[in-house]
Amino acid sequence: MPEIDINIIIGGPQGGGIDTSAGMIGRALAYAGLNVISVREFHSNIKGRHSYVHLRAKEGTVRSLTYPVDLLVALDPDTIFEHLQDVGKETRIIYDSGFEGSELSQARMIMRDTQKAIRVNLESGGYPSTVKGMLESMKARGGVPVAVSFDGIISEVIKDGVASRYYNTLGAAITLSVLGIPQEHIISAIKFVFGNKEKVIEPNVEVVNSAYKFAGSLNIDPSGFKKSKPEKALMLTGNDGAALGKLMGGLRFQTYYPITPASDESSAIEEHENIQWIRGESDNLSKGGVTVVQAEDELSAITMASGAALTGVRSATATSGPGFSLMAEAISFAGMDEIPVVITLYQRGGPSTGLPTRNGQSDLLFALNTGHGEFPRIVISSGDVEECVYDAMNALNYANRYQLPVIHLIDKNLANTTQLVNNVDPRKVKIVNSPVTTDKNGFKRYDLNTENGISKMGFFGRDIFWMTGDEHDELGHVTEDPEMRDRQMEKRFRKLETADAEIPIQEKVLLLGEADASFTLVTWGSQKGVCLDVLDRFKKKGVKIKLLYLKMFHPFPSEFVYEVLKKSEKVIDLESNMLAQAAQVIRTRTGFKIENQILKYNGRHVTEDELYEAIERIIAGKDTKVVLTNGA
């Protein structure tokens, strides 16, 4: 029996419970012993426009998504209209039979340009601009429509209430029943999702029972599921992972101003602020937990976080591109005054408001150069949910060890990716701080008598020292003396040299795959998983490719990167931006120019199938640059 590998898209209106439905499906698949990954794609309006979750479940390792999908579950007509390209041979399209007469012109929540493209596509194939016409078009691609009377199934068990409220549960139940997933798993998932709300759980379970009964009448052969025992794991998004990592790393103060997709991290911290269960703290300390402050704007958020750090607590803030822009001056202040603060920067599509709920990796160069003047900062990036956990811990360590701002990059795709994470262990990262002064007389906060550039810390409320945005002497007093200016600048940058020497290479860059391969793929951020899956596919064909995966951009592992790239026959750069920003960093820091690029900047996640085809074209010499376009 072949390994189970299932790709599912479930879609519906924004605000229609799509996340809940996908959560039920993903959790039930995990209870059934499968590994699960999913990505949430949604419009930036509050309610109505098309939203969907793409899930993949496998018996083995699962790190990426691919098209065409095995199941397309449509909780509204728009999902059928918008996902023609995701349907292939034997894709089952589960939909409400009542949708068939829906006209494209009635789909007012579909964007005008998208609606125009759909109409042109249907007309070119001779199909009417209706759901029925789209289903015929999908059948021509090999799709298998499965009509379901949503209201009919729900009304059998729900006599009072609005049937559409249960569409998401019905969609999840039909999906899982068609796959042959035991019914008890979705019931367990429902109980987890709704907690102790028995009045909510009971009708939803009734809908599940009715759905499984209906699915049994379809005579659809299940997907070869075999029961297995699940491993213990946490089901986390990238937002959750960063929140958990900060908590395990000793965070005591977090600020934010609401912005997509960063806000979910602070919400997760608030939900789990009692940290005793994580670190085994004393009862008195655990009562304090973590203080989370929703500031009036991003400038307040970064300055509050910096102020808290100066009292001796581990402090951080989280934001996205527009908010990070407002923080620039205060980040410079933190650099000048050697304040240990972490800024988690969730990247999304820009410029300006851009694509506020879509993916992007276009803030890398901004993070490396934000703020006026020259000052040391550390810039790191995460590539999967587990990395978000440990990188968040490391970020707090870096900030507090080297007394500087640390910028932790997480792209929107990763923020909204859900994965199973095994064996989360706070002991993997040891908490490290700078030395603290014991001098009560004439404490020199910016002491120059240090080889590594790291002066002793002092804390507000306990020690006496001066702070200013101006250049200063060892005590913190304003100075414009040229010699003192030189010495303070050099002292600050010695900290970066110390960090570069102390931080292990595996926290900066990883070389994965076939070490002796002649082809090298370079990437960073959330493309890590899809690259590894594509490398496995090429390996099965006898083509060796290695992956140079970048994690730290400042200080940059120049020598390591250059040694890898100069030995490669062909180097290919993969990024979710238009200007190949990581490739620019590599050229600046090593002199090596990467000639081949695979780029995606439409705001959607990179999929395994499109990346595989793009690499094939470049290896064959057909292209040196490929722009990826998958995604609804």
MORANOR-V394396 format. One record per residue. N is the residue number from 0. RES is the residue in one small letter. PHI is phi in whole degrees, -180 to 180 (NA if undefined). PSI is psi in whole degrees, -180 to 180 (none if undefined). OMEGA is omega in whole degrees, 0 to 359 (none if undefined). Layout:
# MORANOR-V394396
n: <N | N>
res: <RES | RES>
phi: <PHI | PHI>
psi: <PSI | PSI>
omega: <OMEGA | OMEGA>
This chain:
# MORANOR-V394396
n: <0 | 1 | 2 | 3 | 4 | 5 | 6 | 7 | 8 | 9 | 10 | 11 | 12 | 13 | 14 | 15 | 16 | 17 | 18 | 19 | 20 | 21 | 22 | 23 | 24 | 25 | 26 | 27 | 28 | 29 | 30 | 31 | 32 | 33 | 34 | 35 | 36 | 37 | 38 | 39 | 40 | 41 | 42 | 43 | 44 | 45 | 46 | 47 | 48 | 49 | 50 | 51 | 52 | 53 | 54 | 55 | 56 | 57 | 58 | 59 | 60 | 61 | 62 | 63 | 64 | 65 | 66 | 67 | 68 | 69 | 70 | 71 | 72 | 73 | 74 | 75 | 76 | 77 | 78 | 79 | 80 | 81 | 82 | 83 | 84 | 85 | 86 | 87 | 88 | 89 | 90 | 91 | 92 | 93 | 94 | 95 | 96 | 97 | 98 | 99 | 100 | 101 | 102 | 103 | 104 | 105 | 106 | 107 | 108 | 109 | 110 | 111 | 112 | 113 | 114 | 115 | 116 | 117 | 118 | 119 | 120 | 121 | 122 | 123 | 124 | 125 | 126 | 127 | 128 | 129 | 130 | 131 | 132 | 133 | 134 | 135 | 136 | 137 | 138 | 139 | 140 | 141 | 142 | 143 | 144 | 145 | 146 | 147 | 148 | 149 | 150 | 151 | 152 | 153 | 154 | 155 | 156 | 157 | 158 | 159 | 160 | 161 | 162 | 163 | 164 | 165 | 166 | 167 | 168 | 169 | 170 | 171 | 172 | 173 | 174 | 175 | 176 | 177 | 178 | 179 | 180 | 181 | 182 | 183 | 184 | 185 | 186 | 187 | 188 | 189 | 190 | 191 | 192 | 193 | 194 | 195 | 196 | 197 | 198 | 199 | 200 | 201 | 202 | 203 | 204 | 205 | 206 | 207 | 208 | 209 | 210 | 211 | 212 | 213 | 214 | 215 | 216 | 217 | 218 | 219 | 220 | 221 | 222 | 223 | 224 | 225 | 226 | 227 | 228 | 229 | 230 | 231 | 232 | 233 | 234 | 235 | 236 | 237 | 238 | 239 | 240 | 241 | 242 | 243 | 244 | 245 | 246 | 247 | 248 | 249 | 250 | 251 | 252 | 253 | 254 | 255 | 256 | 257 | 258 | 259 | 260 | 261 | 262 | 263 | 264 | 265 | 266 | 267 | 268 | 269 | 270 | 271 | 272 | 273 | 274 | 275 | 276 | 277 | 278 | 279 | 280 | 281 | 282 | 283 | 284 | 285 | 286 | 287 | 288 | 289 | 290 | 291 | 292 | 293 | 294 | 295 | 296 | 297 | 298 | 299 | 300 | 301 | 302 | 303 | 304 | 305 | 306 | 307 | 308 | 309 | 310 | 311 | 312 | 313 | 314 | 315 | 316 | 317 | 318 | 319 | 320 | 321 | 322 | 323 | 324 | 325 | 326 | 327 | 328 | 329 | 330 | 331 | 332 | 333 | 334 | 335 | 336 | 337 | 338 | 339 | 340 | 341 | 342 | 343 | 344 | 345 | 346 | 347 | 348 | 349 | 350 | 351 | 352 | 353 | 354 | 355 | 356 | 357 | 358 | 359 | 360 | 361 | 362 | 363 | 364 | 365 | 366 | 367 | 368 | 369 | 370 | 371 | 372 | 373 | 374 | 375 | 376 | 377 | 378 | 379 | 380 | 381 | 382 | 383 | 384 | 385 | 386 | 387 | 388 | 389 | 390 | 391 | 392 | 393 | 394 | 395 | 396 | 397 | 398 | 399 | 400 | 401 | 402 | 403 | 404 | 405 | 406 | 407 | 408 | 409 | 410 | 411 | 412 | 413 | 414 | 415 | 416 | 417 | 418 | 419 | 420 | 421 | 422 | 423 | 424 | 425 | 426 | 427 | 428 | 429 | 430 | 431 | 432 | 433 | 434 | 435 | 436 | 437 | 438 | 439 | 440 | 441 | 442 | 443 | 444 | 445 | 446 | 447 | 448 | 449 | 450 | 451 | 452 | 453 | 454 | 455 | 456 | 457 | 458 | 459 | 460 | 461 | 462 | 463 | 464 | 465 | 466 | 467 | 468 | 469 | 470 | 471 | 472 | 473 | 474 | 475 | 476 | 477 | 478 | 479 | 480 | 481 | 482 | 483 | 484 | 485 | 486 | 487 | 488 | 489 | 490 | 491 | 492 | 493 | 494 | 495 | 496 | 497 | 498 | 499 | 500 | 501 | 502 | 503 | 504 | 505 | 506 | 507 | 508 | 509 | 510 | 511 | 512 | 513 | 514 | 515 | 516 | 517 | 518 | 519 | 520 | 521 | 522 | 523 | 524 | 525 | 526 | 527 | 528 | 529 | 530 | 531 | 532 | 533 | 534 | 535 | 536 | 537 | 538 | 539 | 540 | 541 | 542 | 543 | 544 | 545 | 546 | 547 | 548 | 549 | 550 | 551 | 552 | 553 | 554 | 555 | 556 | 557 | 558 | 559 | 560 | 561 | 562 | 563 | 564 | 565 | 566 | 567 | 568 | 569 | 570 | 571 | 572 | 573 | 574 | 575 | 576 | 577 | 578 | 579 | 580 | 581 | 582 | 583 | 584 | 585 | 586 | 587 | 588 | 589 | 590 | 591 | 592 | 593 | 594 | 595 | 596 | 597 | 598 | 599 | 600 | 601 | 602 | 603 | 604 | 605 | 606 | 607 | 608 | 609 | 610 | 611 | 612 | 613 | 614 | 615 | 616 | 617 | 618 | 619 | 620 | 621 | 622 | 623 | 624 | 625 | 626 | 627 | 628 | 629 | 630 | 631>
res: <m | p | e | i | d | i | n | i | i | i | g | g | p | q | g | g | g | i | d | t | s | a | g | m | i | g | r | a | l | a | y | a | g | l | n | v | i | s | v | r | e | f | h | s | n | i | k | g | r | h | s | y | v | h | l | r | a | k | e | g | t | v | r | s | l | t | y | p | v | d | l | l | v | a | l | d | p | d | t | i | f | e | h | l | q | d | v | g | k | e | t | r | i | i | y | d | s | g | f | e | g | s | e | l | s | q | a | r | m | i | m | r | d | t | q | k | a | i | r | v | n | l | e | s | g | g | y | p | s | t | v | k | g | m | l | e | s | m | k | a | r | g | g | v | p | v | a | v | s | f | d | g | i | i | s | e | v | i | k | d | g | v | a | s | r | y | y | n | t | l | g | a | a | i | t | l | s | v | l | g | i | p | q | e | h | i | i | s | a | i | k | f | v | f | g | n | k | e | k | v | i | e | p | n | v | e | v | v | n | s | a | y | k | f | a | g | s | l | n | i | d | p | s | g | f | k | k | s | k | p | e | k | a | l | m | l | t | g | n | d | g | a | a | l | g | k | l | m | g | g | l | r | f | q | t | y | y | p | i | t | p | a | s | d | e | s | s | a | i | e | e | h | e | n | i | q | w | i | r | g | e | s | d | n | l | s | k | g | g | v | t | v | v | q | a | e | d | e | l | s | a | i | t | m | a | s | g | a | a | l | t | g | v | r | s | a | t | a | t | s | g | p | g | f | s | l | m | a | e | a | i | s | f | a | g | m | d | e | i | p | v | v | i | t | l | y | q | r | g | g | p | s | t | g | l | p | t | r | n | g | q | s | d | l | l | f | a | l | n | t | g | h | g | e | f | p | r | i | v | i | s | s | g | d | v | e | e | c | v | y | d | a | m | n | a | l | n | y | a | n | r | y | q | l | p | v | i | h | l | i | d | k | n | l | a | n | t | t | q | l | v | n | n | v | d | p | r | k | v | k | i | v | n | s | p | v | t | t | d | k | n | g | f | k | r | y | d | l | n | t | e | n | g | i | s | k | m | g | f | f | g | r | d | i | f | w | m | t | g | d | e | h | d | e | l | g | h | v | t | e | d | p | e | m | r | d | r | q | m | e | k | r | f | r | k | l | e | t | a | d | a | e | i | p | i | q | e | k | v | l | l | l | g | e | a | d | a | s | f | t | l | v | t | w | g | s | q | k | g | v | c | l | d | v | l | d | r | f | k | k | k | g | v | k | i | k | l | l | y | l | k | m | f | h | p | f | p | s | e | f | v | y | e | v | l | k | k | s | e | k | v | i | d | l | e | s | n | m | l | a | q | a | a | q | v | i | r | t | r | t | g | f | k | i | e | n | q | i | l | k | y | n | g | r | h | v | t | e | d | e | l | y | e | a | i | e | r | i | i | a | g | k | d | t | k | v | v | l | t | n | g | a>
phi: <NA | -66 | -62 | -69 | -147 | -119 | -112 | -132 | -119 | -120 | -134 | -178 | -76 | -53 | 86 | -99 | 82 | -65 | -61 | -63 | -62 | -64 | -63 | -63 | -64 | -61 | -68 | -64 | -63 | -68 | -60 | -81 | 96 | -97 | -86 | -132 | -138 | -148 | -129 | -97 | -118 | -152 | -75 | -88 | -83 | -74 | -151 | 117 | -74 | -66 | -132 | -153 | -124 | -105 | -116 | -138 | -129 | -140 | -74 | -95 | -65 | -128 | -130 | -154 | -114 | -149 | -120 | -72 | -87 | -86 | -136 | -117 | -108 | -105 | -93 | -155 | -62 | -58 | -62 | -67 | -63 | -92 | -121 | -57 | -68 | -92 | -97 | -137 | -63 | 70 | -67 | -89 | -107 | -93 | -150 | -79 | -58 | -71 | -80 | -58 | -86 | -66 | -88 | -61 | -64 | -85 | -83 | -71 | -87 | -81 | -58 | -57 | -68 | -67 | -62 | -63 | -64 | -64 | -63 | -60 | -62 | -66 | -64 | -66 | -95 | 79 | -103 | -70 | -84 | -135 | -59 | -61 | -65 | -66 | -63 | -65 | -64 | -67 | -62 | -64 | -89 | 103 | -70 | -123 | -66 | -125 | -80 | -133 | -87 | -56 | -64 | -64 | -67 | -69 | -66 | -65 | -121 | -108 | -90 | -117 | 114 | -91 | -61 | -63 | -65 | -107 | -59 | -67 | -67 | -62 | -60 | -65 | -67 | -62 | -57 | -69 | -68 | -64 | -78 | 84 | -77 | -53 | -61 | -64 | -71 | -73 | -65 | -63 | -65 | -62 | -65 | -69 | -63 | -99 | 60 | -97 | -83 | -60 | -67 | -90 | -63 | -58 | -66 | -66 | -66 | -63 | -64 | -61 | -59 | -66 | -66 | -64 | -64 | -64 | -61 | -64 | -85 | -81 | 59 | -92 | -71 | -58 | -81 | 73 | -67 | -124 | -67 | -142 | -90 | -73 | -84 | -70 | -159 | -101 | -97 | -129 | -90 | -61 | -57 | -62 | -62 | -65 | -62 | -63 | -62 | -63 | -63 | -68 | -86 | 92 | -56 | -127 | -147 | -132 | -120 | -166 | -118 | -55 | -162 | -81 | -99 | -78 | -59 | -60 | -64 | -65 | -62 | -65 | -64 | -60 | -69 | -127 | -72 | -75 | -92 | -61 | -68 | -87 | -113 | 66 | -69 | -67 | -58 | -64 | -70 | -66 | -66 | -73 | 58 | -119 | -88 | -115 | -119 | -87 | -80 | -77 | -166 | -72 | -64 | -65 | -61 | -72 | -73 | -61 | -62 | -66 | -61 | -63 | -61 | -76 | -91 | 105 | -97 | -75 | -135 | -155 | -140 | -139 | -159 | -125 | -45 | -60 | -69 | -63 | -59 | -71 | -86 | -55 | -63 | -71 | -67 | -61 | -61 | -63 | -68 | -65 | -99 | 56 | -93 | -81 | -138 | -106 | -116 | -87 | -106 | -89 | -82 | -142 | -69 | -117 | -80 | 52 | -68 | 52 | -112 | -66 | -120 | -119 | -77 | -169 | -133 | -101 | -103 | -62 | -65 | -64 | -62 | -71 | -123 | -64 | 87 | -93 | 78 | -111 | -156 | -74 | -148 | -109 | -124 | -126 | -140 | -111 | -120 | -150 | -63 | -62 | -62 | -56 | -62 | -77 | -68 | -64 | -64 | -62 | -59 | -64 | -63 | -59 | -60 | -81 | -74 | -105 | 54 | -158 | -73 | -118 | -107 | -108 | -89 | -134 | -81 | -57 | -57 | -71 | -56 | -104 | -90 | -108 | -139 | -87 | -119 | -96 | 55 | -68 | -136 | -63 | -74 | -67 | -123 | -84 | -71 | -128 | -128 | -78 | -65 | -112 | -68 | -118 | -84 | -93 | -124 | 67 | -62 | -98 | -62 | -114 | -57 | -86 | -84 | -150 | -71 | -94 | 84 | -96 | -84 | -72 | -83 | -128 | -124 | -56 | 89 | -131 | -115 | -105 | -157 | -111 | -135 | -157 | -77 | -80 | -62 | -143 | -93 | -64 | -84 | 109 | -74 | -62 | -149 | -124 | -63 | -63 | -68 | -65 | -59 | -61 | -69 | -70 | -61 | -66 | -62 | -62 | -78 | -63 | -62 | -69 | -64 | -63 | -61 | -61 | -76 | -87 | -73 | -60 | -60 | -71 | -89 | -109 | -159 | -127 | -108 | -119 | 89 | -83 | -61 | -95 | -68 | -86 | -103 | -126 | -101 | -116 | -157 | -155 | 67 | -70 | -76 | -53 | -64 | -66 | -63 | -64 | -66 | -68 | -60 | -63 | -64 | -67 | -60 | -65 | -91 | 87 | -105 | -93 | -136 | -108 | -114 | -97 | -107 | -90 | -117 | -119 | -105 | -157 | -69 | -94 | -78 | -59 | -63 | -60 | -62 | -64 | -62 | -69 | -71 | -68 | -92 | -92 | -68 | -145 | -116 | -124 | -101 | -120 | -149 | -102 | -156 | -91 | -101 | 51 | -66 | -64 | -63 | -65 | -62 | -60 | -66 | -64 | -91 | -126 | 85 | -88 | -99 | -87 | -86 | -112 | -134 | -122 | -125 | -141 | -140 | -88 | 91 | -107 | -74 | -78 | -109 | -61 | -64 | -72 | -69 | -58 | -65 | -65 | -65 | -57 | -65 | -72 | -62 | -76 | 82 | -80 | -145 | -113 | -143 | -128 | -103 | -86 | -134 | -58 | 119 | -88>
psi: <129 | 155 | 137 | 130 | 105 | 128 | 130 | 137 | 128 | 126 | 159 | -167 | 142 | 131 | 7 | 16 | 23 | -42 | -41 | -45 | -46 | -36 | -40 | -46 | -51 | -43 | -40 | -41 | -38 | -41 | -29 | 0 | 10 | 153 | 141 | 141 | 145 | 154 | 134 | 127 | 129 | 153 | 163 | 1 | 164 | -40 | 140 | -48 | 167 | 132 | 145 | 160 | 131 | 119 | 152 | 135 | 134 | 159 | -34 | -161 | 135 | 123 | -7 | 175 | 160 | 160 | 158 | 163 | 162 | -31 | 130 | 115 | 113 | 113 | 1 | 164 | -34 | -35 | -39 | -43 | -37 | -6 | 30 | -44 | -15 | -2 | 137 | -161 | 126 | 14 | 126 | 126 | 105 | 123 | 164 | 126 | -23 | -11 | -17 | -34 | -1 | 131 | 147 | -36 | -21 | -11 | 75 | -16 | -6 | 133 | 146 | -46 | -36 | -43 | -39 | -44 | -39 | -43 | -44 | -43 | -45 | -46 | -36 | -25 | -1 | 23 | 146 | 155 | 63 | 169 | -40 | -40 | -40 | -39 | -37 | -40 | -40 | -38 | -37 | -24 | 0 | 2 | 155 | 97 | 138 | 103 | 134 | 135 | 94 | -53 | -36 | -46 | -44 | -40 | -18 | -29 | -20 | 104 | -30 | 138 | 170 | 124 | -36 | -20 | -19 | 7 | -39 | -40 | -41 | -45 | -42 | -44 | -43 | -44 | -51 | -36 | -39 | -34 | -12 | 20 | 128 | 141 | -33 | -23 | -41 | -32 | -41 | -39 | -41 | -43 | -35 | -46 | -43 | 3 | -128 | 17 | 80 | -35 | -23 | -40 | -45 | -53 | -33 | -38 | -37 | -40 | -40 | -46 | -44 | -39 | -45 | -37 | -44 | -46 | -31 | -24 | -7 | -18 | 37 | 128 | 121 | 165 | 31 | 27 | 136 | 136 | 134 | 164 | 125 | 150 | 158 | 130 | 161 | 136 | 108 | 149 | 172 | -39 | -46 | -42 | -44 | -40 | -47 | -42 | -41 | -43 | -45 | -25 | 7 | 16 | 138 | -13 | 124 | 134 | 159 | 157 | 133 | 126 | 141 | 140 | 22 | -30 | -32 | -30 | -48 | -37 | -41 | -39 | -43 | -39 | -23 | 34 | -20 | 106 | 6 | -38 | -21 | -49 | -2 | 38 | 166 | 159 | -42 | -43 | -39 | -27 | -27 | -38 | -143 | 132 | 122 | 124 | 124 | 107 | 170 | -19 | 177 | -31 | -41 | -39 | -47 | -37 | -36 | -45 | -40 | -43 | -42 | -40 | -32 | -8 | -5 | 3 | 153 | 127 | 148 | 166 | 165 | 140 | -179 | -178 | -56 | -40 | -38 | -35 | -41 | -19 | -6 | -48 | -42 | -28 | -38 | -41 | -43 | -35 | -43 | -42 | 12 | 51 | 127 | 98 | 142 | 132 | 111 | 115 | 108 | 113 | 141 | 176 | 125 | -165 | -180 | -139 | -30 | -122 | 86 | -18 | 19 | 166 | 154 | 156 | 42 | 10 | 8 | -53 | -33 | -44 | -39 | -24 | 7 | 150 | 155 | 150 | -177 | 127 | 152 | 140 | 157 | 135 | 120 | 165 | 148 | 152 | -15 | 174 | -41 | -40 | -36 | -39 | -57 | -30 | -35 | -39 | -47 | -39 | -43 | -39 | -48 | -47 | -45 | -28 | -44 | 0 | 63 | 165 | 139 | 128 | 120 | 112 | 127 | 122 | 159 | -38 | -46 | -38 | -38 | 16 | 135 | 130 | 159 | 129 | 122 | 149 | 48 | 122 | 112 | -18 | -12 | -24 | 116 | 132 | 129 | 136 | 169 | 160 | 148 | 141 | 147 | 5 | 117 | -8 | 118 | 41 | 125 | 96 | -34 | 48 | 128 | -13 | 65 | 128 | -33 | 1 | -5 | 109 | 165 | 145 | 149 | 159 | 138 | 140 | -9 | -42 | 156 | 119 | 166 | 148 | 143 | 155 | -13 | 166 | 151 | 168 | -168 | -29 | -18 | 1 | 146 | 138 | 150 | 17 | 126 | -37 | -43 | -38 | -48 | -44 | -39 | -40 | -47 | -38 | -45 | -42 | -18 | -29 | -37 | -37 | -40 | -45 | -44 | -38 | -34 | -35 | 126 | 148 | -32 | -13 | -3 | -40 | 146 | 140 | 113 | 159 | -149 | 110 | -30 | 12 | 147 | -19 | 139 | 128 | 132 | 132 | 179 | 166 | -150 | -5 | -6 | -52 | -45 | -34 | -45 | -39 | -40 | -38 | -40 | -40 | -43 | -37 | -39 | -24 | 0 | 13 | 120 | 127 | 137 | 158 | 122 | 106 | 116 | 132 | -36 | 126 | -15 | 116 | 145 | 137 | 67 | -49 | -45 | -49 | -45 | -42 | -37 | -48 | -37 | -19 | 0 | 139 | -42 | 133 | 134 | 128 | 132 | 124 | 158 | 61 | 173 | -26 | 8 | 61 | -39 | -37 | -35 | -41 | -44 | -45 | -40 | -40 | -19 | -19 | -3 | 125 | 122 | 120 | -23 | 133 | 139 | 117 | 149 | 126 | 22 | 3 | 0 | 162 | 153 | 133 | 157 | -44 | -44 | -34 | -42 | -47 | -39 | -43 | -40 | -44 | -41 | -42 | -37 | -6 | 13 | -27 | 156 | -12 | 129 | 131 | 122 | 144 | 3 | 152 | 136 | none>
omega: <180 | 178 | 178 | 178 | 189 | 174 | 185 | 166 | 172 | 186 | 179 | 182 | 173 | 183 | 183 | 177 | 181 | 179 | 179 | 180 | 179 | 177 | 177 | 181 | 182 | 181 | 179 | 177 | 178 | 176 | 180 | 175 | 179 | 172 | 190 | 168 | 176 | 176 | 180 | 176 | 184 | 177 | 184 | 175 | 185 | 185 | 168 | 184 | 189 | 177 | 178 | 174 | 177 | 181 | 171 | 180 | 180 | 171 | 179 | 181 | 177 | 186 | 185 | 180 | 181 | 175 | 355 | 182 | 176 | 180 | 171 | 184 | 186 | 177 | 173 | 180 | 183 | 180 | 178 | 180 | 191 | 188 | 178 | 186 | 183 | 182 | 177 | 181 | 177 | 171 | 177 | 181 | 181 | 185 | 177 | 181 | 178 | 180 | 194 | 182 | 184 | 179 | 176 | 180 | 179 | 182 | 188 | 181 | 175 | 181 | 185 | 182 | 177 | 180 | 178 | 180 | 179 | 181 | 179 | 180 | 180 | 182 | 180 | 178 | 180 | 181 | 176 | 182 | 179 | 175 | 179 | 178 | 179 | 177 | 176 | 178 | 178 | 177 | 178 | 177 | 180 | 180 | 181 | 179 | 177 | 183 | 180 | 174 | 183 | 182 | 181 | 181 | 183 | 183 | 177 | 185 | 179 | 183 | 178 | 179 | 182 | 184 | 185 | 178 | 183 | 180 | 183 | 177 | 179 | 180 | 179 | 183 | 178 | 180 | 184 | 179 | 178 | 179 | 181 | 178 | 181 | 186 | 183 | 182 | 178 | 176 | 176 | 179 | 178 | 180 | 177 | 184 | 186 | 174 | 183 | 183 | 185 | 181 | 176 | 182 | 187 | 179 | 178 | 176 | 177 | 177 | 177 | 179 | 180 | 180 | 179 | 178 | 179 | 183 | 178 | 181 | 184 | 182 | 176 | 180 | 180 | 189 | 176 | 182 | 173 | 186 | 176 | 183 | 181 | 173 | 176 | 181 | 173 | 175 | 189 | 166 | 175 | 175 | 180 | 182 | 179 | 178 | 181 | 179 | 178 | 179 | 179 | 181 | 174 | 178 | 176 | 182 | 180 | 176 | 175 | 166 | 189 | 178 | 178 | 355 | 187 | 189 | 183 | 179 | 181 | 177 | 179 | 178 | 179 | 182 | 184 | 188 | 174 | 191 | 182 | 183 | 181 | 190 | 181 | 181 | 176 | 181 | 182 | 181 | 183 | 178 | 179 | 179 | 180 | 175 | 178 | 183 | 171 | 185 | 181 | 175 | 185 | 177 | 176 | 182 | 182 | 180 | 174 | 180 | 179 | 179 | 178 | 180 | 181 | 174 | 177 | 179 | 176 | 193 | 182 | 171 | 180 | 182 | 173 | 190 | 181 | 178 | 179 | 178 | 181 | 183 | 192 | 184 | 182 | 175 | 174 | 178 | 178 | 177 | 180 | 186 | 171 | 183 | 179 | 181 | 179 | 174 | 176 | 185 | 177 | 184 | 176 | 183 | 175 | 359 | 184 | 178 | 171 | 176 | 191 | 179 | 182 | 187 | 174 | 174 | 187 | 180 | 184 | 182 | 177 | 179 | 181 | 187 | 183 | 180 | 181 | 181 | 183 | 178 | 181 | 170 | 175 | 179 | 180 | 181 | 177 | 184 | 174 | 187 | 179 | 177 | 178 | 181 | 187 | 176 | 177 | 175 | 180 | 181 | 177 | 176 | 181 | 182 | 185 | 177 | 188 | 175 | 181 | 175 | 176 | 180 | 183 | 183 | 173 | 181 | 185 | 179 | 180 | 178 | 183 | 172 | 175 | 179 | 171 | 181 | 180 | 168 | 173 | 188 | 181 | 181 | 179 | 179 | 180 | 180 | 182 | 178 | 173 | 174 | 182 | 183 | 170 | 183 | 181 | 182 | 176 | 180 | 179 | 182 | 183 | 182 | 180 | 184 | 180 | 182 | 185 | 178 | 184 | 177 | 176 | 179 | 169 | 186 | 173 | 178 | 181 | 184 | 179 | 174 | 185 | 178 | 180 | 174 | 178 | 170 | 189 | 175 | 185 | 180 | 182 | 179 | 181 | 175 | 171 | 178 | 185 | 180 | 179 | 177 | 180 | 185 | 179 | 177 | 181 | 177 | 181 | 183 | 173 | 178 | 179 | 176 | 178 | 179 | 181 | 181 | 187 | 185 | 182 | 183 | 182 | 174 | 181 | 186 | 178 | 173 | 187 | 180 | 184 | 185 | 183 | 182 | 179 | 178 | 180 | 174 | 180 | 177 | 176 | 177 | 192 | 175 | 182 | 184 | 181 | 176 | 181 | 178 | 179 | 176 | 178 | 179 | 179 | 180 | 179 | 178 | 179 | 179 | 182 | 176 | 174 | 182 | 171 | 187 | 186 | 179 | 182 | 182 | 176 | 357 | 187 | 180 | 191 | 185 | 180 | 182 | 182 | 181 | 179 | 188 | 184 | 180 | 185 | 176 | 180 | 180 | 181 | 179 | 178 | 179 | 175 | 172 | 186 | 188 | 181 | 190 | 178 | 177 | 176 | 178 | 180 | 181 | 180 | 187 | 183 | 185 | 182 | 179 | 178 | 187 | 186 | 185 | 168 | 187 | 175 | 182 | 177 | 176 | 181 | 183 | 177 | 181 | 186 | 185 | 183 | 178 | 179 | 181 | 180 | 179 | 177 | 182 | 182 | 178 | 180 | 179 | 181 | 181 | 169 | 178 | 178 | 176 | 182 | 187 | 181 | 172 | 178 | none>
